[in-house]
Amino acid sequence: MSELRPYRVHEFAKLTGVTVRTLHHYDRLGLLTAQRNESGFRVYTVADVERLEHIAALKFIGLPLKQIRAVLGDDNRSLGCALRDQLAALEEKKRRLEIIINAVRSAEAALRSGDTPCLEQIIEVMEMQQDYEWILQHFSDAARQRVQDRLTSMTSKDLSELQRSWTTLANDLHAAADNDPAGPYSQSLLSRWEDLIKQTTAGDHQLVHGLKSLYSDRNNWPAGVRNAVFPLLDERILEFLKRAVAARAC
C-alpha cells in the first residue's frame, strides 16, 4: 500500500480482510474513522492499517468495542490497565475450563479402561459453573473483576484450606450457639468469623458488599449454592453472631 494513496472502502476491505459492513460499523462507533474525499466517499490510508490491527488484537482477547475505542483514544496507562484486567479474566476462564477438561478426561479414561464413565461428574461441573455465573450477578462490574482476580490469585490448595476453615468454624458456631454471647469463647468465634471474611475477600469492601447482596437474595439461591453455603449461614449461626456482635458493643 502506498502511504500517499487513499483507498476507497471496498479496496481497503479487500486489502485488510475486513468486511465493508464492519468498516462502516467501526466508522459509526468512532473506532476507525474514515476520511472523506472530494466526492464524499469514505477513504482510508496505510496509517489506518495499524489502528485496525490494534482493534483486531484487542477484540480477539475479548475487549468490547466501546472499551477498545476508549483505550485507543487514551494513553498507554489505560491500555495497560485494560490488558491486565483482561489477562485476569482470561486466567479465570482458563481455570474454569481446566475444571471441565479434568472432568471430561476422567470420564474418557474410565471408558477406555472398560469402566462406566461418571457422566454425573460432568453434570456437577456444569451446574457448578452455572451457579458461579449466578453468584457473579450480585456483584458490580468492578467487583466481578475483583472476584476473578481473587480466585486467580489463590491456588487450589488455598481454596481447599479456606473451605476447611469455614466448615470448621461453622461446626464450632453450631456447637456454641447456646453459649453466653459475651463470653470469651463466643467472642473468639466472632473474631474468627471476621478474620475469615477478611481472608476470603482480602479486605475488599466491594466484595463484602457483593456477599451481603448475595445473602439478601438467599431465598432465590440455586440448589447448588444453597447446599454449599447454607451450612455456614443458617439461622442458628446468624442469630448467635448477631448476639455476639451486640454483646461486644455493650
C-alpha positions in Angstrom: 0.0 0.0 0.0 1.2 3.4 -0.8 1.1 5.8 2.1 0.2 8.7 -0.2 -2.7 7.0 -1.9 -6.2 6.9 -0.3 -8.2 3.7 -0.6 -11.9 3.5 -1.1 -13.7 1.4 1.4 -14.1 -1.7 -0.8 -10.4 -1.6 -1.7 -9.4 -1.2 2.0 -11.7 -4.0 3.0 -10.1 -6.3 0.4 -6.6 -5.4 1.4 -7.2 -5.9 5.1 -9.6 -8.8 5.1 -12.3 -6.9 6.9 -15.8 -6.6 5.5 -17.2 -3.3 4.3 -20.0 -3.7 6.8 -17.5 -3.9 9.6 -15.7 -0.8 8.5 -18.9 1.1 8.3 -19.8 -0.1 11.8 -16.3 1.0 13.2 -16.8 4.3 11.5 -20.2 4.9 13.1 -18.7 4.0 16.5 -15.8 6.4 16.0 -13.5 3.4 16.4 -11.9 3.7 12.9 -13.0 7.0 11.4 -12.6 7.2 7.6 -11.7 10.4 5.9 -13.9 11.8 3.1 -12.6 12.6 -0.4 -13.9 15.4 -2.6 -16.8 13.2 -3.7 -17.8 12.4 -0.2 -16.7 8.8 -0.3 -15.0 7.1 2.7 -11.3 6.7 2.1 -8.5 5.1 4.2 -4.7 5.3 4.2 -1.9 3.0 5.3 -2.0 4.7 8.7 -5.4 3.2 9.3 -4.0 -0.3 8.9 -2.1 -0.2 12.2 -5.2 1.1 14.1 -7.3 -1.7 12.5 -4.7 -4.3 13.6 -4.8 -2.9 17.2 -8.6 -3.1 17.1 -8.5 -6.7 15.9 -5.9 -7.7 18.6 -7.9 -6.2 21.4 -11.2 -7.6 20.1 -9.5 -11.1 19.9 -8.7 -11.1 23.6 -12.2 -10.2 24.4 -12.4 -6.4 24.9 -15.8 -4.9 23.8 -15.7 -2.3 21.0 -16.6 0.6 23.2 -13.8 -0.2 25.6 -11.4 -0.5 22.7 -12.4 2.9 21.5 -11.7 4.4 24.9 -8.4 2.6 25.3 -7.1 3.5 21.8 -8.2 7.1 22.4 -6.2 7.3 25.7 -2.6 6.8 26.7 -0.7 3.6 27.4 -1.7 3.6 31.0 -5.3 2.9 30.0 -4.1 0.2 27.6 -2.0 -1.4 30.4 -5.0 -1.4 32.8 -7.2 -3.0 30.1 -4.7 -5.7 29.3 -4.2 -6.5 33.0 -7.9 -6.8 33.6 -8.4 -8.9 30.5 -5.5 -11.1 31.5 -7.1 -11.8 34.9 -10.4 -12.6 33.1 -8.7 -15.0 30.7 -6.9 -16.7 33.6 -10.2 -17.2 35.4 -11.8 -18.7 32.2 -8.7 -20.9 31.9 -9.1 -22.1 35.5 -12.8 -22.9 35.0 -12.1 -24.6 31.6 -9.4 -26.8 33.2 -12.0 -28.0 35.8 -14.3 -29.1 32.9 -11.4 -30.7 31.0 -10.4 -32.7 34.0 -14.0 -34.0 34.4 -14.2 -35.0 30.8 -10.7 -36.5 30.9 -11.7 -38.7 33.9 -14.9 -39.9 32.1 -12.9 -40.7 29.0 -10.2 -42.6 31.0 -12.9 -44.6 32.7 -14.4 -45.5 29.4 -11.1 -46.6 27.9 -10.4 -48.8 30.9 -13.8 -50.6 30.5 -15.5 -48.9 33.4 -18.7 -46.9 33.3 -17.8 -43.2 32.8 -19.0 -40.9 35.6 -21.1 -38.5 33.5 -22.7 -37.3 36.7 -19.3 -35.6 37.5 -19.5 -33.6 34.2 -23.1 -32.6 35.1 -21.9 -31.5 38.5 -19.2 -29.4 36.9 -21.7 -27.8 34.5 -24.0 -27.0 37.4 -21.1 -25.5 39.4 -20.3 -23.2 36.5 -23.9 -22.1 36.2 -24.0 -21.4 40.0 -20.8 -19.4 39.7 -22.3 -17.2 36.9 -25.5 -16.7 39.0 -23.4 -15.7 42.0 -21.5 -13.1 40.0 -24.8 -11.3 39.1 -24.8 -10.0 42.7 -21.5 -8.1 42.2 -20.9 -4.9 40.3 -18.8 -5.0 37.1 -15.7 -3.8 39.0 -16.4 -6.3 41.9 -16.8 -9.2 39.4 -13.3 -8.5 38.1 -12.1 -8.4 41.7 -13.7 -11.8 42.4 -11.9 -13.2 39.3 -8.7 -11.6 40.5 -9.1 -13.1 43.9 -9.8 -16.6 42.6 -7.0 -16.4 40.2 -4.6 -15.4 42.9 -5.5 -18.4 45.0 -4.2 -21.9 44.4 -6.4 -25.0 44.7 -4.7 -25.7 48.0 -5.5 -22.2 49.2 -9.2 -22.7 48.3 -9.4 -26.1 50.0 -7.8 -24.7 53.2 -10.2 -21.8 53.2 -13.2 -24.1 52.7 -12.0 -26.3 55.6 -11.6 -23.2 57.8 -15.2 -22.1 57.1 -16.5 -25.6 57.7 -14.7 -26.0 61.0 -15.9 -22.6 62.1 -19.5 -23.4 61.1 -19.3 -26.6 63.2 -17.9 -24.7 66.2 -20.5 -22.0 65.9 -23.3 -24.6 65.9 -21.9 -26.2 69.0 -21.6 -22.9 70.8 -24.9 -21.3 69.7 -26.4 -21.6 73.2 -23.4 -20.2 74.9 -23.2 -16.7 76.5 -22.5 -14.4 73.6 -20.4 -12.1 75.8 -18.2 -14.9 77.0 -14.5 -15.2 75.9 -15.1 -18.2 73.7 -18.1 -16.7 71.9 -16.2 -13.6 71.3 -13.2 -15.6 69.9 -15.6 -17.3 67.5 -16.8 -13.9 66.4 -13.2 -12.8 65.8 -12.6 -15.9 63.8 -15.7 -15.2 61.7 -14.5 -11.6 61.0 -10.9 -12.8 60.2 -12.2 -15.4 57.7 -14.3 -12.8 56.0 -11.2 -10.6 55.6 -9.3 -13.6 54.4 -11.9 -14.6 51.9 -12.4 -11.1 50.5 -8.8 -9.9 51.0 -10.3 -6.9 52.9 -12.1 -5.7 49.7 -15.2 -3.7 50.7 -16.7 -4.2 47.2 -16.5 -7.9 47.7 -18.1 -7.7 51.1 -20.9 -5.6 49.7 -21.4 -8.3 47.0 -21.6 -11.0 49.6 -24.2 -9.1 51.5 -26.2 -8.7 48.3 -25.9 -12.4 47.6 -27.1 -13.3 51.1 -30.1 -10.9 51.0 -31.3 -12.9 47.9 -30.9 -16.2 49.7 -34.5 -17.3 49.1 -33.7 -17.4 45.4 -30.4 -19.3 45.6 -30.0 -22.2 43.2 -29.9 -25.6 44.9 -26.1 -26.0 44.4 -25.4 -22.6 46.1 -27.9 -23.3 48.8 -26.4 -26.7 49.6 -22.9 -25.4 49.7 -23.4 -22.2 51.6 -26.4 -22.7 53.9 -24.5 -24.9 56.4 -22.3 -21.8 57.0 -25.2 -19.3 57.1 -28.2 -20.9 58.7 -30.4 -19.0 61.1 -28.9 -20.6 64.2 -25.4 -19.4 63.3 -26.5 -15.9 62.2 -28.6 -15.4 65.4 -25.6 -16.3 67.5 -23.3 -13.9 65.6 -25.9 -11.1 66.0 -26.0 -11.7 69.8 -22.1 -11.8 69.9 -21.8 -8.5 68.0 -24.4 -6.9 70.3 -22.6 -8.2 73.4 -19.3 -6.8 72.1 -20.8 -3.4 71.6 -22.1 -3.2 75.2 
